[in-house]
Amino acid sequence: MSPRKASRFICFVLAASLYAVQAEELDRKNFDLHVFEAGRRALVLFHEPDCDGCEELMATWARMKQKYQESYSVFVGTVDCSEQHRICQENIYVNDLPPELPVIKWYTPKLPRKSQSYIGKTTFTALDHFAEQELARKCEPYGELDHCDDQEKKFIEEQQRASPETRNRELERLGQVLERSGGRGLSSKLEWLHKRIVILRHVTEQDRNPHAEVHDKHSANYRRKHEEL
């Protein structure tokens, strides 16, 4: 692997790590990495320091970032359009005209490198519900597999039979495939790539912490178990 590719992959690993700190502000250097190349669905707030409603929404967004900063499958980020004009132009402008800020966009591999507008309420409860229902992956290898499709179940069985070293190599390989794609390609292939990466994050985290319960902290399984305590 060339030094440049090695550096890029190190960035992917940092972005993909369960305990990696999510970027406070996205810029040209890390926008693609976090939004398109890290195997997560993304929810991004576009704002400016002095726009009407931005200050109030930023407080809500800080809660969203805190909740999802350890998520296997959801990334929550922000873009300051006063500093990142090109990113905002590419993602939120309509007919080359800037919209009224703040703007919230979400991204999934089902629409490669394209954004969709969030048009719901901007309370924490509404945004959190949207992230859980539309963005969070429900399939958990150490859950009941009720939310896993047949393809996911088969992949989980294969990976649970593999050695920890093999699983780590596969996660590294899939990360490189996604990084090279730049989030481009057939939506079905990108979706399956994302699913495998998220499953391997669960399994390899369990490898590192065999006595810990490994769940996304926002997941249905995690919430249900802790509500019973």
N, C-alpha and C positions, 0 to 999 in steps of 0.2 A: 504494500500500500504506500502510495506517495505521501510525503509530509503534508501536502495540502489536503489529501483525502483523509489522512489520519486525523488532522486537525478538525475537519468537518465531522468525522465520526465521533470524536470526543465530544463535540458540541451536541450531537444527536443523543449520545448516552446521557449527558448532563440534563438535556431537556426531557428525556424519557424516564429518568430515574424517579422512583416513587417519591423520594424526599427532596427532589430538586426544587429550588426556589423559583417560582414563576416570575417571568419578567415584569417589572413594575411598568415600564413603558416600552412598547415595540418601536423599532426603527428599521432602517433599510437593511441592517446587518442581521437582524434576528426575526423579522416578520415572517418570511417564508419558512424558516426553521420551525418556529412554534406553531404556525397556523396550518402549513401544508405538509411538513416533513417529519413531524414528531409522532404521528400515529394517534393524534387526539382530534376530536371535534372541538371547534373553537367558538367562543363567544367574545366579541371584541367591541369595546366602547370607543368611538371616535369623538373627541372632545377638544375644546380649547379652554384655556384658563379663565377667560372672561365671558363665556357664552351663558345665556340665560338657562338656568336649570342644571348646568354642568356641575356646579359645586355640590348641590344636594345629591345628585346622582353619583358623584365620585365617592361619597360616604357609603352609599349602598354598594357600589362596586368594590370597595375595600372589603366589605363583608363577603361578597361573592368570591373574591380572590382568596380570602382566608379559608373559606370552606372548601374550595376546589383545588387548593395548592398541592394536595397530596393525591389528587385523582389520577387513576390509571388512564382515564379516557376522555376527560374534559379539561380544556385549557381556557382560562379567563384572562384576557389581556386588555390593554388600553393603548390608544394611539393619540398623541397630541398633534392635532392638525396645524397648530401654529409653528411646529418644528418639522413635522413630517408631511410636507405638502404633497410630495409625489405619491406616497402610500395612500393618502386620502383621495387624491385625484383618481387613482386607479381603482379604488374600492367603493367610494360613496358618491362621487360626482355623477350628476345626471345631465346628459347633453353638454358636457364640459362645464357645467355650472355647479358651484358648491351648494350643498343643501344646508338647511338650518340645523345647527348642532344643538344638543348631542344626537348622535346616530348610533344605533346598535346593530351590528351585523353578526350572522352566524355562518359557520362553514362546516361542511361535511364532505367526505369523499364521494358521496352520491352525486355531487355537483362539483367535479374537479376544478379547483382554483376559481370557483365562483362563490359569491356571497349571497345570502338571503337576508332580507330585512326583518328585524324583530319589531313587531308592531303592538305588542301587548303593554300592560301596565309596567311601570318601572319601579315598583316596590320590591323589596328583597324577596318577599313571599312569592310574588308573581315570577320574578326572574329565576328564582331557585326552582320553582315548579317546572318552568320551561326547560331549564337545564337538565333536570332529572328525567323529564318525559321525552325530550327530543334529542338530547345530546349524550347523556350517560349511557354507557354500555351496560346491559342488564345481565349478560352471561358471566358467571363467576365459577371458575374451575372447582372451588371448594364449597360451593353452595349446593343447592338441590338440582341445578342444571335445568330448572323449569323454563328459564328464559333463554336457553341456548338452542340454536337450531341444530339439525342433524350434522351439518358440516362442522360446526363448532364442537359438538360432542365428540365426533371422530377425532378431531385435532387434539382435543384435551386428552383423550385416551392415549393417543400416540405419544404426546409429550410427557404424560405421567409414567409411561413405560421407559422413556429415555433417561439417560444419566443427566445430572445437573450440568456437567460440562457441555453435553450435547445441546441442552436447552439454551444455555448461554450463547453458544455458537450460533444457534438458529435465530435467537433474538438479534444478535449482532448482524447476521446475514440479512434478515428482513429489514433491519434499520438501514442498511446500506442500499438495499433495493429501493426503499421509499425515498431516501435522500437523493439517489440518482434520478428517480422519476420526477423530482421536484413537485410532487402532487399532481402530476399530469398522467393521463391514460384513461383506459376504460373504467367507468365508475364501478362496475362489478368487481374488477380486479383490485382496484384501490380499496374498496370496502372490505374485501376478504383479506387483504394485506393488513389493514387497520385491525380487523378482528383478531388475527393471529398475534399481532404485536401486543395487544391488550391482554390476551390470554397468557402470553409468555411473561408479561410483567407480573401477573398474579403468581404464576408458577415459580419464576426465578426469585421473587421476593420471599416466597415460602421456603425456597432452598436456602436463602440467606438467614431466615429467621424461622427455623422449623418448629419452634414451640409457640409461635405467635399466630393469632388469627389474622388472616390477610383478607381484608375487604376494603373497597373504596369507602371512605368515611361518609359518603353521601348515598351509598347504595341502599337498596331496600332491605337486603339481608342484614346489613350493619345496623340500620335504624331499628328494625324489628327486634333484633337481639338486645339492643341497648334499651329499648323501651320496656322490655320485660324485666330489666334489673331493678 
